[in-house]
Amino acid sequence: MPDEQLIEKRSSHNIFRRDVDDMELAKLYKLDPAIAYTPAINNAIVNAQYAETYKTLLGQGTPEKEAKKIASVNRADANKRVSSALKKFRV
């Protein structure tokens, strides 16, 4: 039996990139690896995206108040998508 068949295949729970393994996303977003393969990865990704959006906007010269507003709107939309997807897939 090839080695890759001996490795336990864990089920990814992320709703953002179904074609990418949770552990890869945890590494990409510098998240705690313990949340990979759990539904908690979705909220962690949303929060990481919020922080990155906010930082990027500030770096582009967007005023702090406006950057927070834009990042917050994006986060709220992402949280709605996460909630809807988790209900749909009953994760």
N, C-alpha and C positions, 0 to 999 in steps of 0.2 A: 504494500500500500504506500503510495507516495506521501512524503512528509506533509504536504499541504492538506491532505485528507485527514491527517491525524489532528490538525489544529481545529479547535472548536470554533465554529462560525457563530459569532454573536449577531444578534439582530439590531440593526441600526434603528434609532428612534427619531432622528432628525427629520424635520419636514421640509427643510430648505433645499437640500441636495441629496435626494434619495439614491443617487448614483455614487455618492461619496460616503465612505465608512465613518461612523461617529468618531472613532479615535483620530482619524485624519483631521476632522473638523476641530476636535479638542486641541490638537497640536497647532493647527492654523490660527485659532483664536486665543491660544495660550490659556486654555481652560484646564481645570482640574480633571485629570484623566478618569477619575472615579465617576464622573457624570456621563461619560460615554456609555452608550447602550442603555440609557435611561431616558425617560421623557424630559427630565430636568435639563438635558442638553439644549433644548429649544429655547428656554428662557435665558440660559447662559449666553447663547449665541445672540439673542435679541439685545441683551445688555452690552455685549461686546461690540455689536454693530452700532448701538447708540453712542458708546464712548468713542468709537472710531469716526463716526459721522460728526460728532461734536468737535473733536480734535481737528479733523480735516477742514471743517467750516471756519474754525478759528484761524487755522493756518492760511486760509484763503482771504482773511481779512473781514470775515463776517462778524458783526458785533456780537458780544457774548449773549445778550438777551435773545437775539434773533437765532443764533446758533442753537441755543437750548430749545427754543420753540420748534425749530425745524426737526432737530433730533428727537424731540419728544413726540411730535406728530408721527414721525416714521416709526418710533418704538411702539406707540399705541396701535398703529396699523398692523405691525408685525405681531404684536401680542394677540390681536383679534384673529389673525390667520393661524397662529399657533393653537389658540383655543378651539377654533373651528375644526382644524385638522385633527387635533387630539380626540375631539368628540366623534368625528367621522370614523377615525381608525380605531377608536376605543383603546388608545395607548395608555 
